[in-house]
Amino acid sequence: MKPHEKQTINIYTDGACSGNQFDTNTGGWGAILEYGGHVKELCGGEQNTTNNRMELTALIEALSALTKQGYDVRVFSDSAYLIDCLRKRWYEKWRSNGWLTTGKKPVENRDLWERLLAFLPHYDFRLYLVKGHLAAGAREETMRKGYERFVRHNGDGFSYEEFLSIANNNNRADELANIGISTLRAGSQPEGEAR
């Protein structure tokens, strides 16, 4: 690698929450870090949380696992909440308003946003919104439509074959989030690394 070239890490994240309709619920998060030929999977869970908190936690935990700064980081997530905030820089308005929304209400998940935003100066981020739950065994027509949607949201920088790999990793991140939920329900906290 030439000295001026940055290393690229792909991060795939997902969050899930089961039992939102009840007073207590269980949430899980999953993340995959992909660098060259190396893959690291992470997962965990929390009680009494929300899907959005788990989406944020997945990316925070993935970034916390990085041992060096300065990488190009490509984040793939099915959370419009996460991707839109970072792409559209909603957080700048929140900060200038004293962490209040335009409706003068406290920004939800401020604690997690502040943790996540602390990573921004240390990496070059590219953010990609992926439609969730595009199963690898889905019909070709479904996958093609998923690819068209991906291109509409993210541009045409990825081939269809690359998109299939992205969708597969996104599904795996969802599986990891559900492992986080299952493990927590079974009475133990996931160790963090799934493999």
C-alpha positions in Angstrom: 0.0 0.0 0.0 1.3 3.4 -0.9 1.7 5.9 2.1 -1.1 8.2 0.9 -3.6 5.4 0.4 -6.2 4.9 3.2 -7.4 1.5 4.3 -11.1 0.9 3.8 -13.2 -0.9 6.3 -16.8 -2.0 5.6 -19.2 -2.0 8.5 -22.6 -3.6 8.3 -25.0 -2.9 11.2 -28.5 -3.7 12.3 -30.6 -3.2 15.4 -33.7 -5.0 16.5 -36.2 -4.7 19.4 -38.8 -7.3 20.4 -41.8 -6.5 22.6 -42.1 -2.8 21.9 -45.8 -3.1 22.8 -45.0 -4.1 26.3 -43.7 -2.3 29.4 -40.5 -4.3 29.1 -38.8 -5.4 25.9 -35.5 -6.8 24.7 -33.3 -5.3 22.1 -30.3 -6.6 20.2 -27.6 -5.2 17.9 -25.3 -6.8 15.4 -22.3 -5.5 13.4 -19.9 -7.0 10.9 -16.5 -5.4 10.2 -14.9 -6.4 7.0 -11.3 -5.5 6.1 -9.5 -7.2 3.3 -10.0 -10.9 3.9 -10.7 -10.4 7.6 -14.2 -10.4 9.1 -15.2 -9.7 12.7 -18.8 -10.2 13.9 -20.1 -8.5 17.1 -23.4 -8.6 18.8 -25.1 -7.7 22.1 -28.4 -6.8 23.7 -30.2 -4.6 26.2 -33.4 -4.7 28.1 -36.0 -1.9 27.9 -34.6 -0.2 24.9 -35.7 0.8 21.4 -34.9 -0.2 17.9 -33.3 3.2 17.2 -31.0 2.8 20.2 -29.9 -0.6 19.0 -29.2 0.8 15.5 -27.0 3.4 17.0 -25.3 1.0 19.4 -24.4 -1.4 16.6 -22.4 1.3 14.8 -20.9 2.6 18.1 -19.7 -0.9 19.0 -18.3 -1.5 15.6 -16.3 1.7 15.6 -15.2 1.0 19.2 -13.6 -2.2 17.9 -11.3 -0.4 15.5 -7.7 -0.2 16.8 -6.5 2.6 14.6 -7.9 5.9 13.4 -7.8 7.4 9.9 -9.6 4.6 8.0 -12.1 5.1 5.2 -15.2 3.6 6.7 -18.1 2.5 4.6 -21.2 2.0 6.7 -24.1 -0.1 5.4 -27.3 0.1 7.4 -31.1 -0.3 6.9 -31.7 2.5 9.4 -32.8 5.7 7.7 -32.7 7.3 11.2 -29.0 6.6 11.4 -28.0 7.2 7.8 -30.1 10.3 7.3 -28.9 12.0 10.5 -25.3 11.5 9.5 -25.7 12.3 5.8 -27.9 15.4 6.3 -26.0 16.5 9.4 -29.1 16.9 11.6 -26.7 16.7 14.6 -25.3 20.2 13.7 -28.7 21.8 14.2 -29.3 19.7 17.4 -26.0 20.9 18.8 -26.6 24.6 17.9 -30.1 24.3 19.5 -28.7 22.9 22.8 -29.8 19.4 21.8 -33.3 20.4 21.2 -35.3 19.5 18.1 -36.9 22.2 15.9 -40.1 21.5 18.0 -38.1 22.4 21.2 -38.1 18.9 22.5 -35.0 17.1 23.8 -33.3 15.0 21.1 -34.0 11.3 21.6 -30.9 9.2 22.2 -28.7 12.1 22.8 -26.3 10.0 24.9 -25.7 7.6 22.0 -25.5 10.4 19.4 -22.8 12.1 21.4 -20.8 8.9 21.6 -21.2 8.3 17.9 -20.4 11.8 16.9 -17.1 11.6 18.8 -15.9 9.2 16.1 -16.6 11.5 13.2 -13.3 13.5 13.2 -11.2 10.3 13.3 -12.5 8.5 10.1 -13.7 9.4 6.6 -17.2 8.1 6.5 -19.3 7.0 3.5 -22.9 6.1 4.4 -25.2 3.7 2.5 -28.8 3.0 3.1 -29.7 -0.7 2.4 -33.2 -2.1 2.3 -33.4 -4.6 5.2 -34.4 -8.3 5.0 -33.5 -8.9 1.3 -32.9 -12.7 1.7 -30.2 -14.3 -0.4 -32.8 -16.8 -1.6 -35.3 -14.1 -2.7 -36.5 -14.1 -6.3 -34.3 -12.5 -8.8 -37.0 -9.8 -9.5 -37.1 -8.9 -5.8 -33.3 -8.6 -5.6 -33.2 -6.5 -8.8 -35.8 -4.1 -7.3 -33.7 -4.0 -4.1 -30.7 -3.1 -6.2 -32.6 -0.3 -8.0 -33.7 1.1 -4.7 -30.1 0.9 -3.4 -28.9 2.8 -6.4 -31.6 5.5 -6.0 -30.5 6.1 -2.4 -26.7 5.7 -2.8 -25.7 6.2 -6.4 -24.4 3.6 -8.9 -21.0 3.0 -7.4 -21.7 -0.6 -6.7 -22.3 -3.4 -9.2 -25.3 -5.8 -8.8 -22.9 -8.5 -7.7 -21.5 -6.2 -5.0 -25.0 -5.3 -3.9 -25.8 -9.0 -3.4 -22.8 -9.3 -1.1 -23.9 -6.1 0.8 -27.5 -7.5 1.2 -26.1 -10.8 2.4 -24.0 -9.0 5.1 -26.9 -6.8 6.0 -29.0 -10.0 6.6 -26.2 -11.4 8.7 -26.1 -8.3 10.9 -29.8 -8.8 11.4 -29.2 -12.4 12.5 -26.5 -11.1 14.9 -29.0 -8.6 16.4 -31.4 -11.5 17.0 -28.7 -13.5 18.6 -28.2 -10.6 21.0 -31.9 -10.7 21.8 -32.0 -14.5 22.2 -28.9 -14.6 24.4 -30.2 -11.9 26.7 -33.5 -13.7 27.0 -31.7 -16.8 27.9 -30.2 -15.0 30.9 -26.7 -14.2 29.7 -25.1 -11.3 27.9 -23.4 -12.1 24.6 -19.7 -12.1 24.7 -19.5 -9.4 22.0 -17.9 -11.5 19.2 -20.0 -13.9 17.4 -17.1 -15.6 15.7 
